Amino acid sequence: MSWFSILPTAIACLLLLFVPGTLLILALGLRNPAFLAVAPLLTVSVVSVSAIVAPYLGLGWSILPVAAATFLLAVALFLVQRIPALRQPVRPWRAALTATKRMPLLAGVGFGIGALSIAVQLRTAFGRPDNISQTFDNVFHLNAIRYVLDTGNASSMTLTAMTNGDNPPYFYPAAWHGLASLLIQLTGAPLPAAVNVLNLCIAAGVWTLGCMFLVRILVGSNPYAVGAAGALAAGFGSFPILLLDFGVLYPNFLSVSMLPAALGCVSLFFGNRHLPHVGPVARYLLAPMAALGVAIAHPNGVMSLFALSVPILVAAWVSLAIKRRRSGKSAKHTLVAGLGLLATLGVMAGLWKIIRPPAVAAFWLPVQTQGQALGEILTNSAMQRPVAWAVSVLVIMGLVVVTRRPATAWFAGSFVIISALFVVVSAGPAGRLRDFLTGVWYNDSYRLAALLPVVAAPLAAVGVAWLLQLLQVRIFSRVRYQVSAVAPAGALHTAGPIIALVVVGILQAPPMVTPVLSAQANYSTTPDSPLVSSDEMAIIQELDNYVPADATVAVNPWTGGAMAFAIADRNTTSKHTLTTYTKATELLNDKFREAATDPSVCPAARAGNVRYVLDFGTREVHGGNHGFQGLQIPDSTPGFKLLAQHGEAKLFQVTACQ
């Protein structure tokens, strides 16, 4: 499979991510192209809620529930915003595009540099379109997609039925799995290829546009800053590529990709005026609608949004207090607003204690000293990534600029909060305080490292804009008369920033080599791959030749056998390493190879229609030993027939229970 052959899948993926949300944006009367960055967030909200509601309506999972929900919601939003008291002037697209003449060009160039750079990075990391991540969590994520396709149910309320044995399911964020399953249904793409295409489109499209939108909200219609935000979205080793390397953390990756645009919507909610012609309906609905999608993508995503938003709330109250004091108005309204602020912060604190994984899952320990953590923040090299000197200088410049301006100082607060949390999780002493502050992210340094670019990328973009404006004042004014005979002044004003964006794209590339190579190692299928080796993959890809579609295959998930469910679409006794087994499956895991001599084995096998065994040896993805002796079948074992073998990977048919 070539990358060229999956271009139609990529186009379909972009349409899936953007079309539903764009219809809702239009229904809200928003015409500024900047709001295209919010469209995927609304799409995720619609997809994830539709997936939860569909089973209650007796509907199987497909694009139809999503289309119906999008249509109904769009009609409702259109009707609400047509209420005379809530109407807003509709700004034509052409007027929005030409309001700042250089904005479309520089934004387009910046987005092109950033999106193309990310696409090249991930294409290099993935290798082939159908390669899989050879990591622990990928067993669950790919099998969850297959489970959605087989059951016709993508609800976050029931997805864990796949791994929870006879116990009732519990909530698990399934927005990413729902999107991946829809893409497969729409295109017929192989599951691994659909996963890689989806992640590439999220990183190159959703993340990049989100960074640009946040900068547009932060500093207004500054084409230098907005264009630079697009280009710089590709310059950080800790996101987006980190969460596609470590873990692998696909749902977390989706939620973080959505955070910049969601944070921009929160700023809009609290009175940001940098995007004109936004009526009250859009102003007050975009943030909660976007936050809903972030939350179902991954709960710690919405908790990250809360943390990032605290300075917005405080700044809004301070601004209100100053305005009312200067106008000589009563302080009563200010006090009421202050009480509302305290109540909101109290609710956030309560949610902070509730919306978090079980304590037993937050087992990650600190990994470095506080000095090292601070150094990694300043040099944008979190989790031992290469130092990004050029980007780091720009981030510091941007931090100085936003701190000095009252309207943007809140963003410096967001930067401080995320930086402090990273220091606590990666270098703070393990204990109750650390658990309270960072247990939301499993006390995992990698997950918090991925949040640093959410604040660093916009700051770097502001730094680029400040530097370009300084150069124009100091340098251009001196040389424009000398070159006016050769090139018009307008051309120089346009060409200079474009060249600068290209230079930024080039300078940020070298530190990305190591993160790309790190991810590439985890997506390579070799004889020694930790999850599924090349021999094991060959067996899985041949299952169609030996295993009927209705049969179940006994597997040890720790050795990669469970990937037969995702890749070959054959039911397996286990679909994740952390599975709660039924008593029958536990018996097979321990004693299946004794089927010819132990009379208790075959009834358990027949109960689950288990007629085949994948024996991938004893090497596990994390190097441990979790037993499963019953699935380690010597060649001469009575009652088992060897059907296929590649290296040490073997497929057996169970003849003892026929």
C-alpha positions as CSV (number, residue, x, y, z in Angstrom):
1,M,0.0,0.0,0.0
2,S,1.4,3.4,-1.0
3,W,0.7,6.8,0.4
4,F,-0.6,8.0,-3.0
5,S,-3.2,5.2,-3.0
6,I,-4.8,6.5,0.3
7,L,-5.2,10.1,-0.9
8,P,-9.0,9.5,-1.4
9,T,-9.1,8.3,2.2
10,A,-7.4,11.4,3.4
11,I,-9.8,13.6,1.5
12,A,-12.7,11.7,3.0
13,C,-11.2,12.1,6.4
14,L,-10.9,15.9,6.1
15,L,-14.5,16.0,4.9
16,L,-15.6,13.9,7.9
17,L,-13.8,16.2,10.3
18,F,-14.8,19.5,8.9
19,V,-18.2,19.3,7.1
20,P,-20.6,18.6,10.0
21,G,-19.0,21.3,12.2
22,T,-18.9,23.8,9.3
23,L,-22.6,23.4,8.8
24,L,-23.1,24.3,12.4
25,I,-20.8,27.3,12.1
26,L,-22.9,28.5,9.2
27,A,-26.1,27.9,11.1
28,L,-24.8,30.2,13.8
29,G,-24.3,32.9,11.3
30,L,-20.5,33.0,11.5
31,R,-18.8,33.9,8.2
32,N,-15.3,34.6,9.2
33,P,-13.0,31.8,7.8
34,A,-11.2,31.7,11.1
35,F,-14.1,29.7,12.5
36,L,-13.2,26.8,10.3
37,A,-10.8,25.9,13.0
38,V,-13.7,25.3,15.4
39,A,-15.6,23.1,13.0
40,P,-13.8,19.8,13.9
41,L,-14.5,20.4,17.6
42,L,-18.2,20.7,16.8
43,T,-17.9,17.6,14.6
44,V,-16.4,15.6,17.5
45,S,-19.1,16.8,19.8
46,V,-21.8,15.7,17.4
47,V,-20.1,12.4,16.6
48,S,-19.5,11.4,20.2
49,V,-23.0,12.4,21.5
50,S,-24.6,10.7,18.5
51,A,-22.7,7.5,19.3
52,I,-24.1,7.6,22.9
53,V,-27.7,8.4,21.9
54,A,-27.9,6.0,18.8
55,P,-28.3,2.7,20.8
56,Y,-31.2,4.1,22.8
57,L,-32.9,4.9,19.5
58,G,-32.2,1.4,18.1
59,L,-29.8,2.8,15.5
60,G,-26.6,1.1,14.5
61,W,-23.4,3.1,14.2
62,S,-22.9,4.8,10.8
63,I,-22.8,8.2,9.2
64,L,-26.6,8.4,9.3
65,P,-27.0,9.2,13.0
66,V,-24.3,11.8,12.6
67,A,-25.9,13.4,9.6
68,A,-29.3,13.4,11.3
69,A,-27.9,15.0,14.5
70,T,-26.0,17.6,12.5
71,F,-29.1,18.6,10.5
72,L,-31.4,18.8,13.5
73,L,-28.8,20.8,15.5
74,A,-28.1,23.1,12.6
75,V,-31.8,23.9,12.1
76,A,-32.2,24.5,15.8
77,L,-29.2,26.9,15.9
78,F,-30.3,28.7,12.8
79,L,-33.8,29.3,14.3
80,V,-32.4,30.4,17.6
81,Q,-30.0,32.9,16.1
82,R,-32.8,34.3,13.9
83,I,-34.7,35.5,17.0
84,P,-34.7,39.3,16.7
85,A,-33.2,40.0,20.1
86,L,-30.4,37.5,19.4
87,R,-29.7,38.3,15.7
88,Q,-26.3,39.4,14.5
89,P,-25.3,41.2,11.3
90,V,-24.1,38.6,8.8
91,R,-20.8,39.4,7.3
92,P,-20.2,38.2,3.8
93,W,-17.3,35.8,3.3
94,R,-15.7,38.2,0.8
95,A,-15.7,41.0,3.3
96,A,-14.2,38.8,6.0
97,L,-11.5,37.7,3.6
98,T,-10.5,41.2,2.4
99,A,-10.7,43.0,5.8
100,T,-7.0,42.5,6.2
101,K,-5.6,42.1,2.7
102,R,-2.5,40.2,3.6
103,M,-4.3,37.8,6.1
104,P,-5.5,35.2,3.5
105,L,-2.1,35.0,1.9
106,L,0.0,34.8,5.0
107,A,-2.4,32.6,6.8
108,G,-2.5,30.3,3.8
109,V,1.3,30.2,3.6
110,G,1.7,29.6,7.3
111,F,-0.9,26.9,7.3
112,G,0.6,25.2,4.3
113,I,4.1,25.2,5.9
114,G,2.8,23.8,9.2
115,A,0.4,21.3,7.8
116,L,2.8,20.0,5.2
117,S,5.7,19.8,7.7
118,I,3.5,17.7,10.1
119,A,2.3,15.5,7.2
120,V,5.9,14.8,6.2
121,Q,6.9,14.2,9.8
122,L,4.1,11.7,10.4
123,R,4.5,10.1,7.0
124,T,8.1,9.4,7.8
125,A,7.3,8.2,11.3
126,F,4.5,5.8,10.1
127,G,6.6,4.4,7.2
128,R,3.9,2.6,5.4
129,P,0.2,3.7,5.6
130,D,-0.8,0.3,7.0
131,N,1.9,0.1,9.7
132,I,0.7,-0.1,13.3
133,S,2.1,1.3,16.5
134,Q,4.1,-1.4,18.3
135,T,3.0,-0.1,21.7
136,F,1.1,-1.4,24.7
137,D,-2.1,0.8,24.4
138,N,-2.5,0.1,20.7
139,V,-3.9,-3.3,21.5
140,F,-7.0,-1.7,23.0
141,H,-7.4,1.2,20.5
142,L,-7.3,-0.8,17.3
143,N,-9.4,-3.6,18.7
144,A,-11.9,-1.0,20.0
145,I,-12.4,0.2,16.4
146,R,-13.0,-3.3,15.2
147,Y,-15.4,-3.8,18.1
148,V,-17.4,-0.7,17.1
149,L,-17.6,-2.0,13.5
150,D,-18.7,-5.5,14.5
151,T,-21.2,-4.4,17.1
152,G,-22.5,-1.3,15.5
153,N,-22.1,0.6,18.8
154,A,-19.6,3.4,19.3
155,S,-21.0,4.7,22.6
156,S,-18.5,5.8,25.2
157,M,-20.8,4.3,27.8
158,T,-20.5,0.7,26.5
159,L,-17.1,0.4,24.7
160,T,-15.5,-1.3,27.7
161,A,-17.9,-4.3,27.3
162,M,-15.1,-5.4,24.9
163,T,-12.7,-6.1,27.8
164,N,-14.9,-6.3,31.0
165,G,-15.9,-9.9,30.9
166,D,-19.2,-10.6,32.6
167,N,-19.1,-7.2,34.4
168,P,-21.1,-4.1,33.3
169,P,-19.2,-1.6,31.1
170,Y,-18.1,1.7,32.4
171,F,-17.4,5.1,30.6
172,Y,-14.4,5.2,28.3
173,P,-13.8,8.1,25.9
174,A,-14.6,6.8,22.5
175,A,-14.8,9.8,20.2
176,W,-11.6,8.9,18.4
177,H,-12.7,5.3,17.9
178,G,-16.0,6.6,16.6
179,L,-14.3,8.8,14.0
180,A,-12.0,6.0,12.9
181,S,-14.9,3.5,12.5
182,L,-16.8,6.1,10.4
183,L,-13.8,6.6,8.2
184,I,-13.5,2.9,7.6
185,Q,-17.2,2.6,6.8
186,L,-17.1,5.5,4.4
187,T,-14.0,4.5,2.5
188,G,-13.4,0.8,3.0
189,A,-9.8,1.5,4.0
190,P,-7.9,-1.2,6.0
191,L,-8.2,-0.5,9.7
192,P,-4.5,0.3,10.3
193,A,-4.3,2.7,7.3
194,A,-7.5,4.5,8.4
195,V,-6.0,5.0,11.9
196,N,-2.8,6.6,10.4
197,V,-4.7,8.8,8.0
198,L,-7.1,10.0,10.7
199,N,-4.2,10.9,13.0
200,L,-2.3,12.6,10.2
201,C,-5.4,14.7,9.4
202,I,-6.0,15.6,13.0
203,A,-2.4,16.7,13.5
204,A,-2.0,18.6,10.2
205,G,-5.5,20.0,10.1
206,V,-7.2,20.3,13.5
207,W,-4.1,21.1,15.5
208,T,-2.6,23.6,13.0
209,L,-5.8,25.5,12.4
210,G,-6.5,25.5,16.1
211,C,-3.2,27.2,16.9
212,M,-3.9,29.8,14.2
213,F,-7.4,30.5,15.7
214,L,-6.1,30.9,19.2
215,V,-3.5,33.4,18.0
216,R,-6.3,35.2,16.0
217,I,-8.3,35.5,19.2
218,L,-5.2,36.5,21.2
219,V,-3.8,39.3,19.1
220,G,-6.5,40.1,16.6
221,S,-6.1,40.3,12.8
222,N,-2.3,40.3,12.8
223,P,-1.5,38.3,9.6
224,Y,2.2,37.9,10.7
225,A,1.1,36.2,14.0
226,V,-1.6,34.1,12.5
227,G,0.6,32.9,9.6
228,A,3.5,32.2,12.0
229,A,1.2,30.1,14.3
230,G,0.4,27.8,11.4
231,A,4.1,27.4,10.5
232,L,5.2,26.9,14.1
233,A,2.5,24.2,14.8
234,A,5.0,21.7,13.4
235,G,8.0,22.8,15.5
236,F,7.5,21.1,18.8
237,G,8.8,17.6,19.7
238,S,6.3,17.1,22.5
239,F,3.2,17.6,20.4
240,P,1.6,16.4,18.2
241,I,4.2,13.6,17.5
242,L,4.8,12.7,21.2
243,L,1.4,11.2,21.9
244,L,1.6,9.2,18.6
245,D,4.9,7.8,19.8
246,F,4.5,7.2,23.5
247,G,1.6,5.0,24.8
248,V,0.1,5.1,22.2
249,L,-2.4,7.7,23.4
250,Y,-4.8,8.3,20.5
251,P,-7.8,9.7,22.5
252,N,-5.5,12.0,24.5
253,F,-3.9,13.1,21.2
254,L,-7.3,14.0,19.8
255,S,-8.3,16.1,22.9
256,V,-5.0,18.0,23.0
257,S,-5.3,18.8,19.2
258,M,-8.6,20.4,20.0
259,L,-7.4,22.5,22.9
260,P,-6.2,25.6,21.1
261,A,-9.4,26.2,19.3
262,A,-11.4,25.4,22.5
263,L,-9.4,27.9,24.5
264,G,-10.1,30.5,21.9
265,C,-13.8,29.8,22.2
266,V,-13.6,30.3,26.0
267,S,-11.9,33.6,25.5
268,L,-14.7,34.6,23.1
269,F,-17.2,33.5,25.7
270,F,-15.8,35.9,28.2
271,G,-15.9,38.9,26.0
272,N,-12.9,38.8,23.6
273,R,-13.6,41.3,20.8
274,H,-10.9,40.4,18.3
275,L,-13.3,38.6,16.1
276,P,-16.1,40.9,15.2
277,H,-19.7,40.0,14.1
278,V,-20.1,37.3,16.6
279,G,-23.6,37.4,18.0
280,P,-24.7,36.3,21.5
281,V,-25.8,32.8,20.4
282,A,-22.5,31.9,18.9
283,R,-20.5,33.7,21.6
284,Y,-22.2,31.7,24.4
285,L,-22.7,28.3,22.7
286,L,-19.3,27.7,20.9
287,A,-17.3,27.2,24.2
288,P,-19.7,24.7,25.8
289,M,-20.2,22.8,22.5
290,A,-16.5,22.6,21.9
291,A,-15.8,21.6,25.5
292,L,-18.2,18.8,25.2
293,G,-16.2,17.3,22.3
294,V,-12.9,17.8,24.2
295,A,-14.4,16.1,27.2
296,I,-15.6,13.0,25.4
297,A,-12.4,12.8,23.4
298,H,-10.7,12.5,26.7
299,P,-11.8,13.8,30.1
300,N,-8.3,15.1,31.0
301,G,-8.6,17.3,27.9
302,V,-11.5,19.2,29.4
303,M,-9.6,19.4,32.7
304,S,-6.6,20.8,30.8
305,L,-9.0,23.4,29.3
306,F,-10.2,24.3,32.8
307,A,-6.6,24.9,33.9
308,L,-5.8,27.0,30.8
309,S,-9.0,29.0,31.3
310,V,-8.6,30.1,34.9
311,P,-6.6,33.2,33.8
312,I,-9.3,34.2,31.4
313,L,-11.9,34.1,34.1
314,V,-9.7,36.2,36.5
315,A,-8.8,38.7,33.7
316,A,-12.5,39.1,32.8
317,W,-13.4,39.9,36.4
318,V,-10.4,42.3,36.8
319,S,-11.4,44.1,33.5
320,L,-15.0,44.4,34.7
321,A,-13.9,45.8,38.0
322,I,-11.6,48.4,36.5
323,K,-14.2,49.6,33.9
324,R,-16.9,50.0,36.6
325,R,-14.5,51.8,38.9
326,R,-13.4,54.2,36.2
327,S,-17.0,54.9,35.2
328,G,-17.9,55.6,38.8
329,K,-20.5,52.9,38.9
330,S,-21.5,51.0,42.0
331,A,-19.3,48.1,43.1
332,K,-22.3,45.9,43.8
333,H,-22.2,44.4,40.3
334,T,-18.5,43.8,40.6
335,L,-18.9,42.0,44.0
336,V,-21.6,39.8,42.5
337,A,-19.4,38.9,39.6
338,G,-16.6,38.2,42.1
339,L,-18.8,35.8,44.0
340,G,-19.7,34.1,40.6
341,L,-15.9,33.8,39.9
342,L,-15.3,32.2,43.3
343,A,-18.2,29.8,42.8
344,T,-16.9,28.9,39.3
345,L,-13.5,28.2,40.6
346,G,-15.0,26.1,43.4
347,V,-16.9,24.0,40.9
348,M,-13.7,23.5,39.0
349,A,-11.9,22.4,42.1
350,G,-14.7,19.9,42.8
351,L,-14.5,18.6,39.3
352,W,-10.8,18.4,39.7
353,K,-11.2,15.9,42.5
354,I,-13.9,13.9,40.6
355,I,-12.9,13.7,36.9
356,R,-9.7,11.7,37.2
357,P,-8.6,8.1,36.7
358,P,-8.5,5.7,39.7
359,A,-5.5,6.3,42.0
360,V,-4.2,2.9,41.1
361,A,-3.8,4.0,37.4
362,A,-1.9,7.2,38.3
363,F,1.2,5.3,39.2
364,W,3.8,7.3,37.2
365,L,6.7,8.7,39.2
366,P,8.8,11.8,38.8
367,V,11.5,11.5,36.2
368,Q,13.9,14.4,36.7
369,T,15.0,17.3,38.9
370,Q,13.2,20.6,39.1
371,G,16.1,22.4,37.3
372,Q,15.9,19.9,34.5
373,A,12.1,20.4,34.2
374,L,12.5,24.2,34.0
375,G,15.3,23.9,31.5
376,E,13.1,21.7,29.3
377,I,10.3,24.3,29.4
378,L,12.6,27.1,28.5
379,T,14.2,25.2,25.6
380,N,11.1,23.3,24.4
381,S,12.8,20.0,24.9
382,A,10.3,18.3,27.3
383,M,11.0,14.6,28.0
384,Q,14.5,14.7,26.7
385,R,13.7,15.9,23.3
386,P,16.3,17.9,21.4
387,V,16.6,21.6,22.3
388,A,14.7,23.8,19.9
389,W,16.8,27.0,20.2
390,A,15.1,29.0,17.5
391,V,11.6,28.3,18.7
392,S,12.6,28.8,22.3
393,V,13.9,32.3,21.6
394,L,10.6,33.1,19.8
395,V,8.6,31.8,22.8
396,I,10.4,34.0,25.2
397,M,9.9,37.0,22.9
398,G,6.2,36.3,22.7
399,L,5.9,35.8,26.5
400,V,7.4,39.3,27.1
401,V,5.0,40.8,24.5
402,V,1.8,39.3,25.9
403,T,2.8,40.0,29.5
404,R,3.3,43.7,28.7
405,R,-0.2,44.1,27.2
406,P,-3.2,44.0,29.5
407,A,-5.5,42.4,26.9
408,T,-3.2,39.4,26.5
409,A,-1.5,39.1,29.9
410,W,-4.0,36.3,30.8
411,F,-2.1,34.0,28.3
412,A,1.1,34.4,30.3
413,G,-0.9,33.0,33.2
414,S,-2.0,30.0,31.1
415,F,1.7,29.4,30.2
416,V,2.7,29.6,33.9
417,I,0.0,27.2,35.0
418,I,0.9,24.5,32.4
419,S,4.6,25.0,33.1
420,A,4.1,24.6,36.8
421,L,2.1,21.5,36.4
422,F,4.8,20.0,34.2
423,V,7.4,20.8,36.9
424,V,5.2,19.2,39.6
425,V,4.5,16.0,37.6
426,S,8.0,15.4,36.2
427,A,10.1,16.7,39.1
428,G,7.9,17.2,42.2
429,P,8.0,14.8,45.2
430,A,5.6,12.0,44.9
431,G,2.8,12.5,47.4
432,R,-0.7,13.8,48.0
433,L,-0.1,17.3,46.6
434,R,1.3,15.9,43.4
435,D,-1.5,13.4,43.2
436,F,-4.1,16.1,43.6
437,L,-2.5,18.5,41.1
438,T,-1.5,16.0,38.3
439,G,-3.4,12.8,39.0
440,V,-5.9,14.1,36.4
441,W,-3.2,13.1,33.9
442,Y,-2.3,9.8,35.6
443,N,0.7,11.6,37.1
444,D,2.2,11.0,33.6
445,S,4.9,13.5,32.6
446,Y,4.4,12.7,28.9
447,R,0.7,13.8,28.9
448,L,1.6,17.1,30.5
449,A,4.6,17.6,28.3
450,A,2.2,17.4,25.4
451,L,0.3,20.4,26.8
452,L,3.3,22.7,26.7
453,P,3.1,23.5,22.9
454,V,-0.6,24.5,23.4
455,V,0.8,27.6,25.1
456,A,4.2,27.7,23.5
457,A,3.2,27.7,19.9
458,P,1.0,30.8,20.1
459,L,3.7,32.6,22.1
460,A,6.3,31.8,19.5
461,A,3.9,33.2,16.8
462,V,3.5,36.4,18.7
463,G,7.3,36.6,19.0
464,V,7.6,36.2,15.2
465,A,5.0,38.9,14.6
466,W,6.8,41.3,17.0
467,L,10.1,40.6,15.3
468,L,8.8,41.1,11.8
469,Q,7.1,44.4,12.8
470,L,10.4,45.6,14.4
471,L,12.3,44.7,11.3
472,Q,9.9,46.5,9.1
473,V,10.2,49.7,11.1
474,R,13.9,49.5,11.5
475,I,15.1,48.1,8.2
476,F,12.4,48.4,5.6
477,S,11.9,52.1,6.0
478,R,15.6,52.6,5.3
479,V,15.8,50.6,2.1
480,R,12.3,51.0,0.5
481,Y,13.4,54.1,-1.5
482,Q,16.5,52.3,-2.8
483,V,14.5,49.3,-4.1
484,S,11.3,51.1,-5.2
485,A,12.5,51.2,-8.7
486,V,12.9,47.4,-8.7
487,A,9.9,46.2,-6.8
488,P,6.8,48.0,-5.5
489,A,6.7,48.6,-1.7
490,G,3.6,46.4,-1.4
491,A,5.4,43.5,-2.9
492,L,8.2,43.9,-0.4
493,H,5.8,44.1,2.5
494,T,4.3,40.8,1.3
495,A,7.4,38.9,0.2
496,G,9.3,39.7,3.4
497,P,6.9,38.0,5.8
498,I,6.5,35.0,3.4
499,I,10.3,34.5,3.3
500,A,10.3,34.9,7.1
501,L,7.7,32.1,7.5
502,V,9.7,29.9,5.3
503,V,12.8,30.6,7.3
504,V,10.9,29.7,10.5
505,G,9.8,26.5,8.9
506,I,13.4,25.6,8.1
507,L,14.9,26.6,11.4
508,Q,12.4,24.5,13.4
509,A,13.0,21.4,11.4
510,P,16.3,20.0,12.8
511,P,15.1,19.4,16.4
512,M,12.2,17.4,15.0
513,V,14.5,14.7,13.5
514,T,15.0,12.8,16.7
515,P,11.2,12.8,17.7
516,V,10.4,11.5,14.2
517,L,13.0,8.8,14.3
518,S,11.8,7.8,17.8
519,A,8.2,7.4,16.5
520,Q,9.5,5.6,13.4
521,A,11.0,2.9,15.5
522,N,7.6,2.3,17.2
523,Y,5.8,2.0,13.8
524,S,8.3,-0.4,12.2
525,T,7.3,-4.1,11.8
526,T,10.5,-6.1,12.1
527,P,11.5,-9.6,13.3
528,D,12.0,-8.0,16.8
529,S,9.0,-5.7,17.0
530,P,7.8,-5.6,20.6
531,L,4.1,-6.2,19.9
532,V,3.7,-7.9,16.6
533,S,6.8,-9.1,14.8
534,S,7.0,-9.5,11.0
535,D,6.5,-13.3,11.4
536,E,3.5,-12.8,13.6
537,M,2.0,-10.2,11.3
538,A,2.4,-12.7,8.4
539,I,0.4,-15.3,10.4
540,I,-2.3,-12.7,11.2
541,Q,-2.6,-11.7,7.5
542,E,-3.1,-15.4,6.5
543,L,-5.9,-16.1,9.0
544,D,-8.5,-15.6,6.2
545,N,-7.0,-18.8,4.6
546,Y,-7.5,-21.0,7.7
547,V,-10.0,-19.5,10.2
548,P,-13.7,-19.2,9.3
549,A,-15.3,-15.8,10.0
550,D,-17.5,-17.1,12.8
551,A,-14.7,-18.9,14.7
552,T,-12.9,-17.6,17.8
553,V,-9.1,-17.7,18.2
554,A,-7.5,-18.2,21.6
555,V,-4.7,-15.6,22.1
556,N,-2.3,-14.1,24.6
557,P,-2.7,-10.3,24.2
558,W,0.6,-9.6,25.8
559,T,2.4,-11.3,22.9
560,G,0.4,-9.5,20.2
561,G,-2.1,-12.3,19.4
562,A,-5.1,-10.0,20.2
563,M,-4.2,-7.9,17.2
564,A,-5.8,-10.6,15.0
565,F,-9.2,-9.1,16.0
566,A,-8.3,-5.7,14.7
567,I,-6.3,-6.6,11.6
568,A,-7.8,-9.9,10.4
569,D,-11.4,-9.4,11.8
570,R,-11.4,-12.7,13.6
571,N,-12.8,-12.9,17.1
572,T,-10.3,-13.5,19.8
573,T,-10.6,-14.6,23.4
574,S,-8.8,-11.4,24.6
575,K,-8.9,-8.0,23.0
576,H,-6.6,-6.1,25.4
577,T,-3.8,-6.8,27.9
578,L,-5.9,-5.5,30.7
579,T,-9.0,-7.7,30.2
580,T,-11.3,-9.1,32.8
581,Y,-11.9,-12.7,31.8
582,T,-14.8,-15.0,32.2
583,K,-14.2,-18.2,34.1
584,A,-14.3,-20.2,30.8
585,T,-11.7,-18.0,29.2
586,E,-9.5,-18.1,32.3
587,L,-9.6,-21.9,32.1
588,L,-8.5,-21.8,28.5
589,N,-5.7,-19.4,29.2
590,D,-4.4,-21.8,31.9
591,K,-5.2,-25.3,30.5
592,F,-6.2,-25.2,26.9
593,R,-3.2,-27.3,25.7
594,E,-4.6,-30.1,28.0
595,A,-7.8,-30.3,26.0
596,A,-7.1,-33.9,25.0
597,T,-6.8,-35.1,28.6
598,D,-8.8,-32.6,30.8
599,P,-12.5,-33.0,30.4
600,S,-13.2,-29.5,31.7
601,V,-11.4,-27.8,28.8
602,C,-13.6,-28.6,25.7
603,P,-16.9,-27.4,27.2
604,A,-15.2,-24.0,27.9
605,A,-13.9,-23.9,24.3
606,R,-17.3,-24.8,22.8
607,A,-19.0,-22.2,24.9
608,G,-17.0,-19.5,23.1
609,N,-16.7,-21.3,19.8
610,V,-12.9,-21.3,20.4
611,R,-11.5,-23.6,17.6
612,Y,-8.0,-22.1,17.0
613,V,-5.0,-20.9,18.9
614,L,-2.3,-18.4,18.0
615,D,0.9,-19.2,19.8
616,F,3.3,-16.2,19.5
617,G,5.7,-17.6,22.1
618,T,6.5,-16.0,25.4
619,R,8.0,-12.6,24.5
620,E,5.6,-9.9,25.8
621,V,5.2,-6.3,24.7
622,H,6.7,-5.0,28.0
623,G,9.0,-7.9,28.6
624,G,7.0,-9.5,31.5
625,N,5.5,-12.9,32.0
626,H,1.7,-13.1,32.5
627,G,1.3,-16.8,32.2
628,F,-1.1,-18.1,29.5
629,Q,0.6,-21.5,29.7
630,G,-2.5,-23.1,28.2
631,L,-1.9,-21.2,24.9
632,Q,1.7,-22.3,24.6
633,I,1.3,-25.3,22.4
634,P,4.3,-27.6,21.7
635,D,4.2,-29.1,18.1
636,S,3.5,-32.6,19.3
637,T,0.6,-31.7,21.7
638,P,-2.3,-34.1,21.2
639,G,-5.6,-32.5,20.0
640,F,-3.9,-29.6,18.2
641,K,-3.0,-29.5,14.5
642,L,-0.4,-27.0,13.2
643,L,-1.9,-25.1,10.3
644,A,0.7,-22.4,9.6
645,Q,4.0,-21.2,10.9
646,H,6.4,-18.3,10.3
647,G,9.4,-18.4,12.5
648,E,8.2,-19.0,16.0
649,A,4.7,-17.8,15.3
650,K,2.2,-20.6,14.9
651,L,-1.5,-21.1,14.2
652,F,-3.1,-24.3,15.6
653,Q,-6.5,-25.8,15.0
654,V,-8.1,-27.5,18.0
655,T,-9.0,-31.0,17.0
656,A,-9.5,-32.4,20.5
657,C,-12.9,-30.6,20.9
658,Q,-14.5,-31.4,17.5
